[in-house]
């Protein structure tokens, strides 16, 4: 916004006022000063209005904590899942098996938690899993708490969060006599589909080997 010019207009004459009296000249000067003051007031009001519009259209303050308690709202419902599972992870094996699963996700605590149930028929057994996801408002992170019908116990939780439309969750787990990193990724999230991947790392996260990959498609009502 350009600031208005407030200088008094200079009038050149041939040495004397050609019209009016000296009091008329003073009155004209006062009128110009009043007009200049009015212009300045209008400029200040316009500047305040322009600033208010910019703030209302801008982003939230940088230090505002992110509220992720509805990160999993996209997943509430029933899904068909096509799964590819590596038979022998971290062994150099390239043998995979395919299976189909049904996944049901239910909202708990108005979104601050949810319960995922998976059922699948593998070539050797019937698989049943539970995953209770809990949101921590202090850390703005989620915990994944897994259980299977095979043993009925809850494994140590995975911890993670969503950033830029991508969920990443990690924990340490025992595997074949060693402690490894396990990572879950949720990506390519759309209203009626998303992608899931589980990977193992035996070198502290420098490299990852996928071993459980799923494409989920929402079942229509």
N, C-alpha and C positions, 0 to 999 in steps of 0.2 A: 504494500500500500504506500503510495507516494505522499510525503508530508506536504501540506499546502503552503504556498509562499505567503508570508505575513508582512512583507515590507510595505511601507507607506508609498503610494504611487507619487513619483516626483512630477511636479508640474512646472514647466518653464514658461516665464512670461518676459515681457520687455522691460523688466525692472520694477513693475508694480502690478497689482492685481487688476485685471481688466474688467472683472465682474464682481459685484458684491462688496461687502465691507470686510474689515479685519475680523470681526466677530463671526462672520460667515465662514471665514477660513478656519477659525478655531473649531466651529461646529462640524465642519467637514472632516477635520482631523480626528475629533472625538468619534464621529460616525465610522471612520475607517478603523479606529482602534477597536470599537465595539464589534465591527464585522470580522476583524482579525481574531478577536477573542472567541467569537462564535465558531469560526473555522477551526480553531484549536480544540474547542470543546467537542465539535463534531468528529474531529480526527481521533480524539481520545476515546470517544464512545465506539467508533468503528473499529479501532484497534482492539478494544476489550471484546467486542462481539466476534471479531475474527479469531482471537485467541481462544475464546470459549468453544467455537466451532471446531478448531483444530484439536483441542483436548478431547472433545466428545467423540471425534472420529478416530483418535489415536489409540494406541495400545494401553493396556493396564500398566500400572507401575511395575518396574523391573523386579522389585523384591516381593511381588505377590506370590505366595506359595501356590503351587499347582494342586488342584483338587482332583485326584484320580479315582474317586470312589465309584464312578460309573464307567470305568474303563472296559468292563466286561458286559455292558448292556447289549453290545452288538451280538453276543454269543447266546443270549437267553433264547431257548427254544430247543427243537429237535433237529438233529443233523444225521445225514448219511456220510460215512467216512470211508474213503478208500485208502488203505494202509499198505505201505511197503516196509518190511522189517528185515534188517540184516541179521542173518542167523547167528553169526559168531563175531560180535564186535571186537575191535582192537586185536584182531588175529591175522589180519591180511585177507580175510575172507571177502569174496565178492558175491556170495550167495544170498539172494533175497527171497522172501516169500510174500505173497500178496494175500490180503484178507479184506473183508468188508465188516464194518462195525456200525452200530447205532450209538449216537452220543446225545444225551439229554442234559441240558444245563438249566438249573432253576435259580431264580434270584432269591437271596436271603438278606434280611436287614435293609430292604429298599435299595439293594445294589452294593452295599458295603461288604457283602460276602456273596458267594454263590457256590452251588454244589454241582459238580459234573459227574455223570455216570456214563461209563462206557461198557458196552457188551460186544464181544466179537468171537467168532468161531475161527480158531487157528487150525492148521493141519493136524495138530496133536491134541488140542484141548479147547475148552470154552473159557474165554477170558472175561473177567468182571473186575472193573476198577472204579474207585471213587477218588475224586479230587476236590477237597474243600479249599476254596480260595478266600483268604481273609485280607481286608485292606487295613493298613495301619495309617491313621490320619496324621500322626506325628512325623513319620519318616516318608509319607506319601509313597509307600511301597506295598507290594502284595506278597503274601506267603502262599505257597502251594503245599498242601498236606495230602499225601497220597496213601491209599490203602488198596489192597486187593483181597478178593475173597479167598485166596489161597492160604493166607496166614492171619488175616484179620487184625493186623497191626498197622500203625501209621508211621511212615518213614520220616526222617528228619526233613524239615521244610525247605523248599526252594524259595529264594528271595529275588524279587526283581520288580520291574516297572515298565510302563509304556513310554516311548519317546518317538515322536514323529510318526505315529501310526504303527509302531513296531514294538511288540512285547518281548522282553528278554528276561529269563529267570535262570538262576544258577545255584548249584550247591556242590558240596563234596560228598562222595559216596564210596563205600568199599566195592571193589570189583576184582574178582580173581586174585585176591590176596593183596591188592594195592588200593590206594585211595586215589580216585580220579575226580575230575570235574565233569559235571553233567549240566547240559544247557538245554533249555526249552525255548523255542522261538515261535511266535505267532506273527505271521506276515501276510501281505497281500489281502488285507481285511476289506471285505465288501459286504453289502447288506445280506447277500445270500450265499457267500462262500468265504473261506479263508484257508490259510496254509499253516500246518504245524510241522515242526521238525525237532527231534531229539538228537543230540550229538554228545559224544564222549571225547574228553581230552586227557591224555596220559602225560602231557608235558606242560602242565600249568596254564593251559589256555593258548599256547602258541599255535597249535594246530587242532582242528576239530574233525572228527569222523562221524557223519550222520549214520544213524542206525534205525530210526523209526520216523518215517515221513508220511504225512497224511494230508489229503485234500478233502475238506469238509464242504458239503453242499446242504443248504437248508431244506428240510422237508416242508412242503406246502401243506397248509391246513386243508 
